[in-house]
Amino acid sequence: MAIGDGGGLRRRALLGGLVVLGASALLPRRESSAQSPTPTHRIDVHHHHSPPAYVAALKSKGIGQPPTLAWTPEKSVEDMDRAGVATSLTSITTPALTFLETAERRRVARECNEWTRKLVADRKGRFGMFAVVPMPDVEGSLQEIAHALDTLKADGIGLLTSYGDTWLGDSAFTPVFEELNRRKAVVYTHPTAADCCKKLIAEVPESAIEYGTDTTRTIASFVFTGSAARFPDLKIIFSHAGGTMPFLTERFTRLPLANKQLEAKVPNGVAHELRRFYYDTAQASHPMALASLTRLVSTSQILFGTDFPFRTAADHVKGLTEYGFSASDLRAIDRDNAVRLMPQLKA
Amino acid sequence: MAHRIDVHHHIAPPSYLAALHMRKLGAPPTMAWTLTKSLEDMDRAGVATAITSLTTPAIGPWVADAAGARRLARECNEYAAKLTSDHPGRFGMFAVLPMPDVDASLREIEYALDSLRADGVLFLTSYANRWLGDPTFAPLFDELNRRAALVYTHPTTPPGCEGLIPEIPESVIEYATDTSRTIGSLLFTGTAARCPDVRIIFSHAGGTMPFLIERFTRLPGMRKDLEARVPHGVLHELRRFYYDIAQAAHPMALGSLLKIVSVSQVLFGTDFPFRTSEEHVKMLGECGFAPTEIAAIERDNALRLLPRRQG
C-alpha cells in the first residue's frame, strides 16, 4: 500500500506523551526487522473454516459469502504453507450460527465441532479449534462448552462480538462467562454487524466500518459492565487489533472519571483491563492500526491472525515484517505469544 | 500571545437553547453555555479566535416542522454573526443549515455565506440514516463546490445506534463511527471526486477512519463499481480532507492519522464546552511535533482555510 509516513511525529517524544495511560513499557520497537523466515512456525489465531454442516445450513438459507462456501481444508493448508504457518486455530466467521432456530443451532454447533475435532486429528499439528457454541442460547452454550473443552479438547471457544443488539458484557451472558472464567478458558471473539448497523450505506460493506466498531462496542461492554474485572482468568482475544478501540482509547479511559458508577466497575482501571486482553493482527497488519495498538498494549498481547479465506497469510507476514518489529517481537507475535496462551500448541 | 484558532468550538444561541429545552434535549454543557465561558476558556489557553458551531443534535429531523427549522437556523446564524462582529477577531462561524430540507438549506447557504459572511457551513455526519454522500444531498455539495466553500462536519448518533449499551454514552464509540461512515459515504458515492473544490473538515481526527484505513483503500479493488467512484484513488481524497484534533490530541489517534495525511491537513480544535482548550494545548504539545508543525496545526493551516481571520 502506498501509504507513506506522514512525517512530523517523532517517535520518542510521542511515546513520552502517553500521559493518559501513564505507560512507558509499551514500545513499538523498530530497531531492525531482520526477519528470516524460519521454517513453518507461525500460529494463525484468526483462520476461518467451513465444516460441511455449516455450509449446508448457510446454503439452506441462501446466505454465506463465496470464500466461506468455497472453503476446503486443502485451500487452508496451501495458504499456510505459502507463508510459514504451522498451525491455524479454526473458527467459524460471522454470522456463525445466529441464523438458525435454537434446536437447530445446538445440533449444527455439535456437528461442526465434532467435524473440526476430526480435522484437527487427521491433519496432525496443522489445525487447532475455537469451538462454536449456540449463542445466544446460554443453556445450550454451557453444554457445548463442556463438550468442546472436556471431550473434544478444543483450544478455546469462539464467540461473536454481539448477538442481536446484545454485547458480551450483558448480564444475560454472565453464566457463560462465569463458566469460561472458572475454566480459565481462551475466548476468541469475532466481529459481526449488530442489528443496529446492518446495510446502513449501500456503497460501504459492513466489513469496512461496522465490524471494527462492533469489536469496540463489545470491549466497552465487557469493561464497563464490570465483566472484565469480574472474570480475570479469562483470556480474551479481540480480532483486527481491537476493532477501533485503540484509536478511541482516550474516550475509554476518561469515562470513569466523569461517572462514579462506572469507576466502581473498573476497580483496577480501564487501561489495566485493555492491556491484559489479546489482539490479533488480521486485516490490521499496517502501521495505522499497529502504531496505535502498540502504544496501548505490549507486544506480548499481540497474536498473528490472517482472516483466511478473506485474506492471505502471506499478506499479513508482509505487513508485519514491513512494520519494522524487531526479530524477537516478530517471533512473539508470530508464535510465542500464542504458545504461552495455548501451551498444547507447542508440539 | 493569543494566536491559536479553534475550529471545533460550540456555542448555544438563545433560540437553540429554547428549542432544545422544549424537547428536553441538549447535554448539560450545551445548556449551561455562556459567551463569558467561551472567552475565559480561550483566554486561558491563548486561543485568539474560535470558529463557532452548534453541536449535535444541531438542526435536524428532531425539529419537526420545516418552518420552525428554517427560523431556528436563521436566528442561530444571526446570533453567531453578531457575536463575530461584536468581538472583533475573537470569533468566526460555521453556519447551521435547516437540514435535511435541501431547498431551505440552499437558501441558508446563500444567506450565510453572502450576507453574514460565514466562514463555512456545518453539517452533521448524518441525518436520519442518510450520510453526506446520499444522493438527496447532492445539490448541496454541488452548490458548495461551486463556491469552493469550507464545510465543517460534526458527528452525531444515527437513530438506530442510540442507547445501544446502557453503560456507554454515545460519545465514546458512536460519534467517531459516524464520522467514518460519512467519510465512506462521501468517497464511495463519488461525491468527493465530483466536488473537488469543497474543503471538508472532519472532527476528532477522522473518527475512526485512520485506524480502519486498509478497509477503505482495499474496497475499490474488491468492487469495480466503487473503483469508478474514486478515480483518483481513496488516498487522494483522504489526503485533501482536513481533520481537527478535538478529543484526539493523543498519540493513539494522531500517530495513526499522521501516517495518512500530512501536517498541513490537521487543525486545532477543542470541543469546548465539553473539553477545555488548555487540555488540548497541553496534549498536543506532548505529542512530539516540531515547533513549526505545532504552529501550523494551531494557526497557519486554519488561516489558509479562513482568510478573513488573518486579523
Chai-1 contact restraints between the chains, C-beta under 6 A:
chainA,res_idxA,chainB,res_idxB,connection_type,confidence,min_distance_angstrom,max_distance_angstrom,comment,restraint_id
A,D5,B,K259,contact,1.0,0.0,6.0,A-B,restraint_1
A,G6,B,L258,contact,1.0,0.0,6.0,A-B,restraint_2
A,G6,B,K259,contact,1.0,0.0,6.0,A-B,restraint_3
A,G6,B,V261,contact,1.0,0.0,6.0,A-B,restraint_4
A,G6,B,S262,contact,1.0,0.0,6.0,A-B,restraint_5
A,G8,B,L258,contact,1.0,0.0,6.0,A-B,restraint_6
A,G8,B,V263,contact,1.0,0.0,6.0,A-B,restraint_7
A,G8,B,F289,contact,1.0,0.0,6.0,A-B,restraint_8
A,G8,B,E293,contact,1.0,0.0,6.0,A-B,restraint_9
A,L9,B,G255,contact,1.0,0.0,6.0,A-B,restraint_10
A,L9,B,L258,contact,1.0,0.0,6.0,A-B,restraint_11
A,L9,B,G288,contact,1.0,0.0,6.0,A-B,restraint_12
A,R10,B,G288,contact,1.0,0.0,6.0,A-B,restraint_13
A,A13,B,G288,contact,1.0,0.0,6.0,A-B,restraint_14
A,L14,B,P251,contact,1.0,0.0,6.0,A-B,restraint_15
A,L14,B,G255,contact,1.0,0.0,6.0,A-B,restraint_16
A,L14,B,C287,contact,1.0,0.0,6.0,A-B,restraint_17
A,L14,B,G288,contact,1.0,0.0,6.0,A-B,restraint_18
A,G17,B,P251,contact,1.0,0.0,6.0,A-B,restraint_19
A,G17,B,E286,contact,1.0,0.0,6.0,A-B,restraint_20
A,G17,B,C287,contact,1.0,0.0,6.0,A-B,restraint_21
A,V20,B,H250,contact,1.0,0.0,6.0,A-B,restraint_22
A,W167,B,I165,contact,1.0,0.0,6.0,A-B,restraint_23
A,C196,B,G160,contact,1.0,0.0,6.0,A-B,restraint_24
A,C196,B,C161,contact,1.0,0.0,6.0,A-B,restraint_25
A,C196,B,L164,contact,1.0,0.0,6.0,A-B,restraint_26
A,I201,B,W131,contact,1.0,0.0,6.0,A-B,restraint_27
A,I201,B,S185,contact,1.0,0.0,6.0,A-B,restraint_28
A,E203,B,F188,contact,1.0,0.0,6.0,A-B,restraint_29
A,E203,B,T189,contact,1.0,0.0,6.0,A-B,restraint_30
A,V204,B,G184,contact,1.0,0.0,6.0,A-B,restraint_31
A,V204,B,F188,contact,1.0,0.0,6.0,A-B,restraint_32
A,A208,B,R215,contact,1.0,0.0,6.0,A-B,restraint_33
A,I209,B,S180,contact,1.0,0.0,6.0,A-B,restraint_34
A,I209,B,R181,contact,1.0,0.0,6.0,A-B,restraint_35
A,G212,B,L212,contact,1.0,0.0,6.0,A-B,restraint_36
A,T213,B,T177,contact,1.0,0.0,6.0,A-B,restraint_37
A,T216,B,I173,contact,1.0,0.0,6.0,A-B,restraint_38
A,R217,B,I173,contact,1.0,0.0,6.0,A-B,restraint_39
A,A220,B,I168,contact,1.0,0.0,6.0,A-B,restraint_40
A,S221,B,I165,contact,1.0,0.0,6.0,A-B,restraint_41
A,F224,B,E167,contact,1.0,0.0,6.0,A-B,restraint_42
A,T225,B,E167,contact,1.0,0.0,6.0,A-B,restraint_43
A,T244,B,T208,contact,1.0,0.0,6.0,A-B,restraint_44
A,T244,B,F211,contact,1.0,0.0,6.0,A-B,restraint_45
A,P246,B,M252,contact,1.0,0.0,6.0,A-B,restraint_46
A,F247,B,T208,contact,1.0,0.0,6.0,A-B,restraint_47
A,F247,B,F211,contact,1.0,0.0,6.0,A-B,restraint_48
A,F247,B,A253,contact,1.0,0.0,6.0,A-B,restraint_49
A,L248,B,A176,contact,1.0,0.0,6.0,A-B,restraint_50
A,T249,B,M252,contact,1.0,0.0,6.0,A-B,restraint_51
A,E250,B,H250,contact,1.0,0.0,6.0,A-B,restraint_52
A,R251,B,V172,contact,1.0,0.0,6.0,A-B,restraint_53
A,H286,B,E214,contact,1.0,0.0,6.0,A-B,restraint_54
A,P287,B,K259,contact,1.0,0.0,6.0,A-B,restraint_55
A,M288,B,P210,contact,1.0,0.0,6.0,A-B,restraint_56
A,M288,B,I213,contact,1.0,0.0,6.0,A-B,restraint_57
A,M288,B,S256,contact,1.0,0.0,6.0,A-B,restraint_58
A,M288,B,K259,contact,1.0,0.0,6.0,A-B,restraint_59
A,A289,B,F211,contact,1.0,0.0,6.0,A-B,restraint_60
A,A291,B,G255,contact,1.0,0.0,6.0,A-B,restraint_61
A,A291,B,S256,contact,1.0,0.0,6.0,A-B,restraint_62
A,S292,B,F211,contact,1.0,0.0,6.0,A-B,restraint_63
A,S292,B,M252,contact,1.0,0.0,6.0,A-B,restraint_64
A,S292,B,S256,contact,1.0,0.0,6.0,A-B,restraint_65
A,R295,B,P251,contact,1.0,0.0,6.0,A-B,restraint_66
A,R295,B,M252,contact,1.0,0.0,6.0,A-B,restraint_67
